[in-house]
Amino acid sequence: MNTNPWMSLLGLANRARKIISGEELSVKEIRSGKAKLVLLSADASANTTKKITDKCKSYEVPYKLVEDRHLLGQAIGKEARVVVAVLDDGFAKKLMTLLD
């Protein structure tokens, strides 16, 4: 089962439909201003990492790195995921404290 507290919280956010996963969808949410926090897997490709971090910096969206894509996918009950955008302020703030 989920060993990390952030994974449990991310799973809860997923069930509340307050996250979006996938690179293109996350970029769209960052651009629209709906993304409050972006979780990026540490094993993402260099191209994806640069694209997401640059978007986050230019739109002033905080982002955090997590261990790997399998943990990120497992947290939301899906296959491996590289990028997840959190769309809710409350979930984003709590996840930031758990990931610090």
DOVEX-583786 format. One record per atom (N, C-alpha, C): x, y, z. Coordinates in steps of 0.05 Angstrom, whole numbers, padded with zeros to 5 digits, always signed. Example, Ala and Ser with C-alpha at 12.3 -4.5 7.8 and 13.67 -1.06 7.14 Angstrom:
% DOVEX-583786
+00264-00114+00156;+00246-00090+00156;+00264-00066+00156;+00257-00045+00142;+00273-00021+00143;+00258+00001+00157;
% end
This chain:
% DOVEX-583786
+00017-00024+00000;+00000+00000+00000;+00018+00025+00000;+00006+00048-00002;+00021+00073-00003;+00037+00077+00023;+00063+00079+00020;+00080+00083+00044;+00084+00113+00049;+00084+00129+00028;+00089+00158+00032;+00063+00173+00036;+00062+00191+00056;+00038+00206+00061;+00029+00223+00037;+00049+00233+00021;+00041+00249-00003;+00026+00232-00023;+00033+00206-00025;+00019+00189-00044;-00010+00185-00037;-00015+00182-00011;-00043+00179-00001;-00059+00204-00008;-00047+00227-00002;-00060+00252-00008;-00065+00257-00037;-00046+00249-00054;-00049+00251-00083;-00071+00233-00093;-00073+00209-00081;-00095+00191-00088;-00122+00202-00081;-00123+00216-00058;-00148+00229-00050;-00155+00251-00069;-00135+00267-00077;-00140+00289-00096;-00150+00278-00122;-00139+00255-00130;-00147+00242-00155;-00177+00234-00153;-00184+00222-00131;-00212+00213-00128;-00231+00237-00127;-00221+00260-00117;-00237+00285-00117;-00236+00299-00144;-00223+00287-00163;-00220+00299-00190;-00207+00326-00190;-00186+00329-00173;-00172+00355-00171;-00144+00354-00182;-00139+00332-00198;-00112+00331-00212;-00116+00324-00241;-00095+00329-00256;-00095+00322-00284;-00067+00309-00289;-00066+00288-00304;-00040+00275-00309;-00033+00275-00338;-00007+00274-00344;+00002+00275-00372;+00015+00301-00378;+00034+00300-00395;+00050+00324-00402;+00033+00346-00415;+00020+00339-00437;+00005+00360-00453;-00018+00372-00437;-00033+00355-00423;-00055+00365-00407;-00045+00383-00384;-00023+00375-00372;-00012+00391-00350;-00002+00419-00360;+00010+00419-00384;+00019+00444-00396;-00005+00462-00401;-00026+00450-00411;-00051+00466-00416;-00062+00478-00390;-00062+00463-00368;-00071+00473-00343;-00053+00494-00331;-00027+00492-00336;-00008+00512-00327;-00013+00538-00341;-00017+00536-00368;-00022+00560-00384;-00048+00574-00376;-00069+00558-00370;-00095+00570-00363;-00096+00581-00335;-00075+00575-00319;-00074+00586-00292;-00088+00568-00271;-00098+00545-00280;-00113+00527-00261;-00094+00510-00244;-00070+00504-00254;-00051+00487-00239;-00040+00503-00216;-00042+00491-00192;-00032+00503-00167;-00005+00491-00160;+00000+00467-00169;+00026+00453-00163;+00030+00432-00184;+00055+00428-00193;+00061+00408-00212;+00080+00388-00200;+00074+00362-00202;+00092+00341-00192;+00105+00329-00217;+00132+00328-00216;+00147+00318-00239;+00165+00295-00229;+00165+00273-00244;+00181+00251-00235;+00210+00256-00241;+00228+00248-00223;+00256+00253-00226;+00268+00238-00250;+00255+00217-00259;+00265+00202-00282;+00253+00210-00308;+00241+00233-00309;+00230+00244-00334;+00252+00250-00354;+00247+00249-00379;+00267+00255-00399;+00276+00285-00396;+00300+00290-00405;+00311+00317-00402;+00293+00338-00417;+00283+00330-00440;+00265+00347-00456;+00240+00354-00440;+00227+00333-00429;+00202+00337-00413;+00208+00354-00389;+00230+00348-00374;+00237+00363-00350;+00240+00393-00357;+00255+00399-00378;+00260+00427-00386;+00233+00440-00393;+00217+00427-00409;+00191+00438-00418;+00174+00445-00394;+00171+00426-00376;+00153+00431-00353;+00164+00452-00334;+00190+00450-00327;+00202+00469-00308;+00201+00498-00320;+00207+00500-00346;+00206+00527-00359;+00178+00538-00358;+00158+00522-00364;+00130+00531-00363;+00122+00539-00335;+00130+00523-00315;+00124+00529-00287;+00136+00556-00279;+00161+00560-00287;+00175+00585-00279;+00162+00609-00293;+00155+00607-00318;+00144+00630-00332;+00115+00637-00323;+00100+00616-00314;+00073+00621-00304;+00072+00621-00274;+00095+00620-00261;+00097+00622-00231;+00081+00600-00217;+00083+00576-00227;+00070+00553-00214;+00092+00537-00200;+00089+00531-00174;+00109+00515-00160;+00110+00487-00171;+00133+00474-00170;+00135+00446-00178;+00153+00431-00159;+00148+00405-00156;+00164+00388-00139;+00172+00363-00154;+00196+00353-00148;+00205+00328-00160;+00198+00305-00141;+00188+00283-00153;+00183+00259-00137;+00202+00237-00148;+00205+00216-00132;+00226+00195-00137;+00225+00185-00166;+00203+00173-00174;+00202+00162-00201;+00173+00161-00212;+00171+00155-00238;+00145+00155-00252;+00126+00133-00242;+00138+00111-00232;+00121+00089-00222;+00107+00096-00196;+00121+00110-00178;+00109+00119-00153;+00086+00139-00159;+00092+00158-00178;+00072+00178-00185;+00047+00165-00197;+00051+00146-00214;+00028+00131-00226;+00013+00115-00205;+00028+00101-00188;+00016+00085-00167;-00001+00101-00148;+00008+00126-00142;-00006+00143-00124;-00034+00150-00134;-00037+00152-00161;-00063+00158-00172;-00077+00134-00184;-00066+00111-00179;-00079+00086-00188;-00078+00081-00218;-00056+00091-00231;-00053+00087-00260;-00026+00076-00266;-00020+00073-00292;+00006+00065-00300;+00026+00087-00294;+00051+00083-00301;+00071+00103-00296;+00063+00131-00307;+00066+00151-00290;+00060+00179-00299;+00085+00196-00294;+00091+00214-00312;+00114+00231-00310;+00107+00258-00298;+00083+00268-00305;+00075+00295-00296;+00046+00294-00286;+00042+00306-00263;+00015+00309-00251;+00011+00338-00243;-00011+00350-00251;-00017+00378-00242;-00039+00377-00222;-00036+00390-00199;-00056+00392-00178;-00072+00417-00183;-00098+00415-00184;-00115+00438-00191;-00129+00451-00167;-00123+00442-00143;-00137+00452-00119;-00116+00464-00100;-00122+00488-00089;-00104+00502-00071;-00098+00486-00046;-00118+00475-00034;-00115+00460-00009;-00097+00436-00012;-00103+00420-00032;-00086+00397-00038;-00057+00405-00044;-00055+00426-00060;-00028+00435-00069;-00011+00444-00044;-00023+00460-00026;-00009+00469-00003;+00000+00446+00015;-00018+00427+00020;-00012+00404+00037;+00010+00386+00024;+00008+00382-00002;+00028+00366-00016;+00055+00379-00015;+00056+00406-00017;+00082+00420-00015;+00095+00416+00012;+00079+00417+00033;+00090+00412+00060;+00100+00383+00063;+00085+00364+00052;+00093+00336+00054;+00118+00330+00037;+00121+00344+00015;+00144+00338-00003;+00169+00354+00004;+00167+00373+00023;+00191+00389+00030;+00210+00373+00048;
% end
